[in-house]
Amino acid sequence: MTNENTGANASAMPRLAIAGRGYWAPQVPNFEAYFAGTRHEEAVKPNCSIVASRMRRATSTLTRMSIDAATEAAKSADLALDQFACVFGSAHGEIQIAVDQMEMMHEGEGQISPARFKNSVHNTAGGLFSIAAKNRGFSTAIAAGPDTFAACLLESALLIGTGEETHVLCVIGDEALPAPIDRFGSHTSQVVALILASAREDQPGFTLRTGATALPEILHTAEPALRLVRALDEGAEATLPIGRGLSATISPAS
């Protein structure tokens, strides 16, 4: 990302709004519960019901919760599942399956499960979602470490700003790191899904700006997305760091 922040650069970015949103975590049912601090006593599993059971077999928690959050976001935006482009982002990708496969290589005959292998790629969630939703539109998967949400948001903004898309589903999240690499991070599993569109004058929106930013510590890939949702809900003017070199200027409804 460039460090320039010229008028031309700023004007090229559309003012965006969140038209729909979804959230999934093992003990949190939705966005409202997350912001209210409501938790289930016991963890629940994502059902991933739009995906046929045969295709859902051997999928990870990340894939299932990504698809559930995406489905919720589309429903809240009152959009059919095939009516938008898709941008899926995850810093670690299918990390649980990766660890499982490495363990398989050192056990027994060292054979890797074909079912697990086919679900180990970074775009597993996006691929299964597009098949189940019959969504033949643009789809991509992005990994950019702590800047994953920033990269996904920029991709989404450019798709809308160039007129290629009117709505973009942006799904961002990670599952908890499995043993033995859990010592590298203690974050839990959670996913945020946002349907982005051009903002109307009568709704709060945001515009992306490039330039140096002081980014708070990111403990989970989805944190910047949660901060953006909260800032838009508050409706006040603000500048929110999204990633290194990218911020969002929040503007209230006029």
RARADA-V751212 format. One record per residue. N is the residue number from 1. RES is the residue in one small letter. SS is DSSP state (A for helix, B for strand, O for the rest). BURIAL is I if it has 16 or more other ideal C-beta (glycine too) atoms within 10 Angstrom, else O. D_LAST is the distance of its C-alpha to the last C-alpha in whole Angstrom. Layout:
N_RES_SS_BURIAL_D_LAST / N_RES_SS_BURIAL_D_LAST
//
This chain:
1_m_O_O_30 / 2_t_O_O_30 / 3_n_O_O_30 / 4_e_O_O_28 / 5_n_O_O_25 / 6_t_O_O_25 / 7_g_A_O_22 / 8_a_A_O_23 / 9_n_A_O_23 / 10_a_A_O_20 / 11_s_A_O_19 / 12_a_O_O_21 / 13_m_O_I_19 / 14_p_O_I_16 / 15_r_O_I_13 / 16_l_B_I_14 / 17_a_B_I_13 / 18_i_B_I_16 / 19_a_B_I_17 / 20_g_B_I_20 / 21_r_B_I_22 / 22_g_B_I_26 / 23_y_B_I_28 / 24_w_B_I_32 / 25_a_B_I_34 / 26_p_O_I_38 / 27_q_O_O_37 / 28_v_B_I_33 / 29_p_O_O_32 / 30_n_O_I_29 / 31_f_A_I_25 / 32_e_A_O_25 / 33_a_A_O_29 / 34_y_A_I_28 / 35_f_A_O_25 / 36_a_A_O_28 / 37_g_O_O_31 / 38_t_O_O_32 / 39_r_O_O_35 / 40_h_O_O_38 / 41_e_O_O_42 / 42_e_O_O_43 / 43_a_O_O_41 / 44_v_O_O_41 / 45_k_O_O_41 / 46_p_O_I_39 / 47_n_O_O_40 / 48_c_O_I_39 / 49_s_O_O_40 / 50_i_O_I_38 / 51_v_O_I_41 / 52_a_O_O_45 / 53_s_A_O_47 / 54_r_A_O_49 / 55_m_A_O_46 / 56_r_A_I_45 / 57_r_O_O_48 / 58_a_O_I_48 / 59_t_O_I_45 / 60_s_O_I_43 / 61_t_A_I_41 / 62_l_A_I_38 / 63_t_A_I_39 / 64_r_A_I_38 / 65_m_A_I_36 / 66_s_A_I_34 / 67_i_A_I_34 / 68_d_A_I_33 / 69_a_A_I_30 / 70_a_A_I_29 / 71_t_A_I_30 / 72_e_A_I_28 / 73_a_A_I_25 / 74_a_A_I_26 / 75_k_A_O_26 / 76_s_A_I_23 / 77_a_O_I_21 / 78_d_O_O_24 / 79_l_O_I_25 / 80_a_O_O_29 / 81_l_O_I_31 / 82_d_O_O_32 / 83_q_O_I_28 / 84_f_O_I_27 / 85_a_B_I_28 / 86_c_B_I_29 / 87_v_B_I_29 / 88_f_B_I_31 / 89_g_B_I_32 / 90_s_O_I_34 / 91_a_O_I_36 / 92_h_O_I_40 / 93_g_O_I_40 / 94_e_O_I_42 / 95_i_A_I_44 / 96_q_A_I_46 / 97_i_A_I_47 / 98_a_A_I_48 / 99_v_A_I_50 / 100_d_A_I_52 / 101_q_A_O_53 / 102_m_A_O_55 / 103_e_A_O_56 / 104_m_A_I_58 / 105_m_A_O_59 / 106_h_O_O_61 / 107_e_O_O_62 / 108_g_O_O_65 / 109_e_O_O_66 / 110_g_O_O_62 / 111_q_O_O_61 / 112_i_O_O_57 / 113_s_O_O_56 / 114_p_A_O_54 / 115_a_A_O_52 / 116_r_A_I_50 / 117_f_A_O_51 / 118_k_A_O_49 / 119_n_O_I_46 / 120_s_O_I_46 / 121_v_O_O_44 / 122_h_O_I_40 / 123_n_O_I_39 / 124_t_A_I_40 / 125_a_A_I_37 / 126_g_A_I_36 / 127_g_A_I_39 / 128_l_A_I_40 / 129_f_A_I_36 / 130_s_A_I_36 / 131_i_A_O_40 / 132_a_A_I_39 / 133_a_A_I_36 / 134_k_O_O_37 / 135_n_O_I_34 / 136_r_O_O_36 / 137_g_O_I_33 / 138_f_O_O_32 / 139_s_B_I_33 / 140_t_B_O_34 / 141_a_B_I_35 / 142_i_B_I_34 / 143_a_O_I_36 / 144_a_O_I_35 / 145_g_A_O_36 / 146_p_A_I_33 / 147_d_A_I_31 / 148_t_A_I_31 / 149_f_A_I_27 / 150_a_A_I_26 / 151_a_A_I_28 / 152_c_A_I_27 / 153_l_A_I_24 / 154_l_A_I_24 / 155_e_A_I_26 / 156_s_A_I_24 / 157_a_A_I_21 / 158_l_A_I_24 / 159_l_A_I_25 / 160_i_A_I_21 / 161_g_A_I_21 / 162_t_O_O_24 / 163_g_O_O_24 / 164_e_O_O_26 / 165_e_O_I_25 / 166_t_O_O_22 / 167_h_B_I_22 / 168_v_B_I_24 / 169_l_B_I_25 / 170_c_B_I_26 / 171_v_B_I_28 / 172_i_B_I_29 / 173_g_B_I_32 / 174_d_B_I_36 / 175_e_O_I_39 / 176_a_O_I_41 / 177_l_O_I_43 / 178_p_O_I_47 / 179_a_O_O_50 / 180_p_O_O_51 / 181_i_O_O_48 / 182_d_A_O_46 / 183_r_A_O_47 / 184_f_A_O_45 / 185_g_O_O_42 / 186_s_O_O_41 / 187_h_O_I_38 / 188_t_O_O_38 / 189_s_O_I_37 / 190_q_B_I_33 / 191_v_B_I_31 / 192_v_B_I_27 / 193_a_B_I_26 / 194_l_B_I_22 / 195_i_B_I_21 / 196_l_B_I_19 / 197_a_B_I_17 / 198_s_B_O_15 / 199_a_O_I_11 / 200_r_O_O_9 / 201_e_O_O_6 / 202_d_O_O_6 / 203_q_O_I_7 / 204_p_O_I_8 / 205_g_B_I_10 / 206_f_B_I_13 / 207_t_B_I_15 / 208_l_B_I_19 / 209_r_B_I_20 / 210_t_B_I_24 / 211_g_O_O_26 / 212_a_O_O_28 / 213_t_O_I_27 / 214_a_O_O_29 / 215_l_O_I_29 / 216_p_O_O_29 / 217_e_O_O_32 / 218_i_O_I_32 / 219_l_O_O_34 / 220_h_O_I_33 / 221_t_O_I_32 / 222_a_O_I_29 / 223_e_A_I_28 / 224_p_A_I_25 / 225_a_A_I_23 / 226_l_A_I_24 / 227_r_A_I_22 / 228_l_A_I_19 / 229_v_A_I_19 / 230_r_A_O_19 / 231_a_A_I_16 / 232_l_A_I_14 / 233_d_A_O_15 / 234_e_A_O_14 / 235_g_O_O_11 / 236_a_O_O_11 / 237_e_O_O_12 / 238_a_B_O_15 / 239_t_B_O_18 / 240_l_B_I_20 / 241_p_B_I_23 / 242_i_B_I_24 / 243_g_B_I_27 / 244_r_O_I_30 / 245_g_O_I_28 / 246_l_B_I_24 / 247_s_B_I_21 / 248_a_B_I_18 / 249_t_B_I_15 / 250_i_B_I_12 / 251_s_B_I_9 / 252_p_O_O_6 / 253_a_O_O_4 / 254_s_O_O_0
//
